[in-house]
Amino acid sequence: MNSEKLTFVDLFSGAGGFLRGFMDAGYHPLFSVENWKPAIATHKTNYPNILLLPKDIREITDEEFIKNTNDEKVNVVVGGPPCQGFSTIGNRNPDDERNNLILEFLRVVNVLKPDYFIMENVRGLVSSKKGYFRDILLEKFKEIGYKNTKCKIICAADYGVPQKRYRVFFMGSKNGQELEYPKEFTKEKPEILRNHIMDLVGQENNLPNHIPMKHNPIVKERISYIFEGGGIHPDIPERLLKGSRSDFKNNKLKNFSHVYKRLHRDKPATTMVPGHNAFPLHPTEDRSLTVREAARIQTFPDDVIFEGTRQEQCIQVGNAVPVKLSNVFAEHLKQIIIDQWVQITTY
């Protein structure tokens, strides 16, 4: 089977982690959907020839979705709906209206009837309301014809991504075929940061999105007392344990060790989470990671340019499905589809 005939639809595209991973596996994208202006700009910069529907998915009719497939069969629908209500970072709110966007993913699957779907989300979705949302989703996917729907929390580090990133992946099959998840291949020997970001030291400001934050002198000195791999040096001056802003100068910093987390060169990174100051500290430099370094950890190739403010770039990178992980799932499904096609043609 010619892999160029494989098609997919990319929902909640963001920075295009799913998009790039499936394209690299030879799939043809029929269209993407994204509503956030910075991510739209990133899509247009990197993939100007791929159709983008730049609007709220709730405002796109079933007929529009069907029309934009140009009568082509859809093999896979992928996407990671916004998940703030389920996130284990900050306060969880299972009643957050953004959680309803997960049902929009289900709607599109029901409309386009792809052979397979993959939906990524934070693992808080599995535990929220004692698994209520997980069970409802599994049941609803089965109701629309995806009898073999399952979900599993996986770690990106087990699939060649230099990051201990845990996310839940829902997978479903329309043809009745039993689905298995891709086999882990770096579980025992994960990728380490030394092989992914250390070559960028000294290249600051010479590559797109590789612009260091300008930490104030007190913050930079404070960072210098953080051990590689985490931990505060016992000899850190007391003055560095207090806030540097004028309105916090007499207050001792809370969650100091959590906020100032220095990565280790010879280990995978912790999860890249979105936000202006949320990226962890560089293993050897007294600064937080640049957007480019975080993107490397998310396995984006350097030819992907992130648009928007630094904070908007951080959010795009942090929210993305790692490209390598996306590619592993894409190749896994491709082999299943090819094997099925061979069985049909030789029957």
ZAMARGU-4260 file (C-alpha; in steps of 0.2 Angstrom, whole numbers, plus 5000, padded with zeros to 4 digits):
<rodrens>
0) 5000/5000/5000 | 5007/5017/4996 | 5008/5027/5012 | 5004/5043/5002 | 4986/5037/5001
5) 4985/5038/5020 | 4975/5053/5026 | 4972/5061/5043 | 4963/5076/5050 | 4972/5086/5064
10) 4960/5094/5077 | 4966/5107/5090 | 4982/5108/5081 | 4992/5120/5092 | 5010/5120/5087
15) 5008/5105/5076 | 5015/5090/5086 | 5003/5078/5080 | 5003/5086/5063 | 5022/5085/5060
20) 5023/5067/5067 | 5010/5060/5055 | 5017/5070/5040 | 5034/5063/5044 | 5027/5046/5043
25) 5020/5049/5026 | 5002/5053/5029 | 4993/5067/5020 | 4984/5080/5030 | 4967/5084/5024
30) 4965/5099/5036 | 4969/5106/5053 | 4958/5115/5065 | 4965/5129/5077 | 4957/5144/5085
35) 4971/5152/5095 | 4979/5167/5085 | 4998/5163/5090 | 4996/5145/5085 | 4987/5150/5069
40) 5002/5161/5065 | 5014/5146/5069 | 5004/5135/5057 | 5004/5147/5043 | 5023/5150/5045
45) 5027/5132/5045 | 5014/5124/5035 | 5007/5137/5023 | 5001/5124/5010 | 4990/5114/5023
50) 4972/5119/5024 | 4969/5127/5041 | 4951/5130/5048 | 4955/5145/5059 | 4939/5145/5070
55) 4931/5138/5086 | 4928/5120/5082 | 4911/5122/5090 | 4906/5134/5076 | 4911/5122/5062
60) 4896/5112/5055 | 4896/5094/5051 | 4894/5099/5033 | 4910/5110/5033 | 4920/5095/5040
65) 4914/5084/5027 | 4916/5097/5013 | 4934/5100/5018 | 4939/5081/5016 | 4936/5084/4997
70) 4928/5067/4996 | 4944/5058/5002 | 4943/5044/5014 | 4949/5048/5032 | 4961/5035/5039
75) 4964/5044/5056 | 4958/5058/5066 | 4970/5065/5079 | 4970/5079/5092 | 4973/5085/5110
80) 4958/5095/5116 | 4961/5108/5129 | 4962/5100/5145 | 4964/5114/5159 | 4949/5107/5169
85) 4958/5090/5171 | 4976/5096/5173 | 4986/5090/5188 | 4994/5107/5187 | 4985/5120/5198
90) 4967/5118/5203 | 4957/5105/5194 | 4940/5109/5189 | 4931/5094/5180 | 4916/5106/5176
95) 4927/5118/5166 | 4917/5122/5150 | 4933/5119/5140 | 4931/5100/5144 | 4916/5100/5133
100) 4929/5102/5118 | 4933/5084/5121 | 4915/5080/5115 | 4918/5090/5100 | 4932/5078/5096
105) 4920/5064/5097 | 4908/5074/5086 | 4921/5075/5072 | 4925/5057/5073 | 4907/5053/5072
110) 4905/5064/5057 | 4920/5059/5047 | 4920/5040/5052 | 4939/5038/5051 | 4946/5020/5052
115) 4955/5025/5068 | 4957/5040/5080 | 4970/5045/5093 | 4965/5058/5107 | 4978/5064/5119
120) 4975/5072/5135 | 4982/5075/5153 | 4981/5060/5164 | 4970/5069/5176 | 4956/5065/5164
125) 4957/5047/5170 | 4956/5051/5188 | 4944/5066/5187 | 4928/5062/5196 | 4934/5045/5200
130) 4935/5040/5181 | 4918/5047/5177 | 4924/5056/5161 | 4935/5042/5156 | 4921/5029/5157
135) 4909/5041/5148 | 4921/5044/5134 | 4924/5026/5131 | 4906/5022/5131 | 4902/5036/5119
140) 4915/5031/5107 | 4908/5013/5107 | 4891/5020/5104 | 4896/5028/5088 | 4904/5013/5081
145) 4922/5012/5089 | 4919/4996/5099 | 4938/4993/5102 | 4941/5010/5111 | 4954/5010/5125
150) 4964/5022/5135 | 4981/5021/5143 | 4993/5032/5152 | 5010/5032/5144 | 5026/5040/5147
155) 5034/5049/5132 | 5052/5044/5138 | 5047/5026/5134 | 5046/5030/5116 | 5062/5040/5112
160) 5057/5057/5119 | 5070/5064/5132 | 5056/5069/5144 | 5046/5060/5158 | 5029/5066/5151
165) 5014/5056/5156 | 4998/5058/5146 | 4983/5048/5142 | 4980/5042/5125 | 4963/5036/5119
170) 4963/5025/5103 | 4949/5018/5094 | 4946/5006/5079 | 4930/5007/5068 | 4934/4990/5058
175) 4932/4979/5074 | 4951/4975/5074 | 4958/4974/5091 | 4971/4988/5094 | 4987/4987/5104
180) 4998/5002/5109 | 5015/5004/5101 | 5028/4994/5110 | 5040/5004/5122 | 5058/5004/5115
185) 5067/5016/5127 | 5059/5011/5144 | 5075/5003/5151 | 5087/5016/5143 | 5078/5033/5140
190) 5085/5047/5130 | 5095/5060/5140 | 5097/5078/5138 | 5115/5078/5134 | 5111/5071/5116
195) 5097/5084/5113 | 5101/5102/5120 | 5119/5103/5125 | 5125/5108/5108 | 5114/5123/5109
200) 5125/5131/5122 | 5134/5146/5115 | 5122/5147/5101 | 5110/5158/5110 | 5102/5171/5099
205) 5109/5163/5084 | 5094/5151/5081 | 5075/5155/5080 | 5067/5154/5097 | 5083/5152/5105
210) 5083/5168/5115 | 5087/5167/5134 | 5076/5175/5147 | 5084/5191/5155 | 5084/5186/5173
215) 5087/5200/5185 | 5104/5198/5194 | 5096/5192/5211 | 5087/5178/5201 | 5102/5173/5191
220) 5113/5172/5207 | 5099/5162/5216 | 5099/5150/5201 | 5118/5148/5203 | 5115/5139/5219
225) 5104/5125/5212 | 5112/5109/5209 | 5111/5100/5193 | 5097/5088/5194 | 5088/5099/5207
230) 5092/5104/5225 | 5097/5120/5234 | 5115/5122/5239 | 5115/5122/5258 | 5127/5138/5258
235) 5114/5149/5248 | 5113/5166/5256 | 5098/5170/5266 | 5095/5185/5256 | 5092/5174/5240
240) 5078/5165/5248 | 5068/5181/5248 | 5058/5188/5234 | 5067/5200/5222 | 5052/5211/5218
245) 5050/5226/5229 | 5033/5221/5235 | 5040/5204/5240 | 5057/5208/5246 | 5053/5203/5264
250) 5044/5187/5260 | 5052/5170/5259 | 5049/5162/5243 | 5037/5147/5243 | 5039/5131/5233
255) 5057/5137/5230 | 5064/5120/5225 | 5049/5116/5214 | 5050/5133/5204 | 5069/5132/5203
260) 5071/5115/5196 | 5088/5112/5187 | 5088/5098/5174 | 5102/5085/5173 | 5112/5082/5157
265) 5112/5063/5159 | 5093/5061/5163 | 5077/5064/5153 | 5069/5081/5157 | 5054/5083/5168
270) 5037/5088/5159 | 5038/5103/5148 | 5023/5113/5155 | 5017/5129/5147 | 5019/5146/5154
275) 5031/5161/5153 | 5042/5155/5168 | 5037/5137/5169 | 5051/5129/5159 | 5064/5122/5171
280) 5082/5127/5173 | 5096/5123/5160 | 5107/5109/5167 | 5123/5120/5166 | 5118/5138/5162
285) 5111/5149/5175 | 5094/5152/5166 | 5078/5144/5162 | 5077/5134/5145 | 5074/5144/5129
290) 5059/5140/5119 | 5071/5131/5106 | 5078/5120/5120 | 5061/5115/5126 | 5055/5112/5108
295) 5070/5100/5106 | 5065/5091/5122 | 5047/5090/5114 | 5057/5083/5099 | 5052/5097/5087
300) 5064/5099/5073 | 5074/5115/5072 | 5065/5120/5056 | 5049/5123/5065 | 5047/5141/5070
305) 5036/5146/5084 | 5026/5163/5083 | 5019/5175/5096 | 5026/5182/5112 | 5038/5172/5122
310) 5024/5166/5134 | 5013/5161/5119 | 5028/5151/5111 | 5030/5143/5128 | 5012/5138/5129
315) 5012/5131/5111 | 5028/5121/5115 | 5022/5115/5132 | 5005/5110/5126 | 5011/5100/5111
320) 5011/5081/5108 | 5030/5077/5106 | 5033/5075/5088 | 5043/5059/5090 | 5029/5051/5100
325) 5016/5056/5087 | 5027/5048/5074 | 5028/5032/5084 | 5009/5031/5084 | 5008/5036/5066
330) 5020/5022/5060 | 5011/5010/5072 | 4994/5013/5064 | 5001/5014/5047 | 5008/4996/5048
335) 4991/4990/5055 | 4982/4998/5040 | 4994/4991/5028 | 4993/4974/5035 | 4974/4975/5034
340) 4974/4981/5016 | 4986/4966/5012 | 4974/4954/5020 | 4959/4961/5010 | 4968/4961/4993
345) 4974/4943/4995 | 4958/4936/5002
</rodrens>
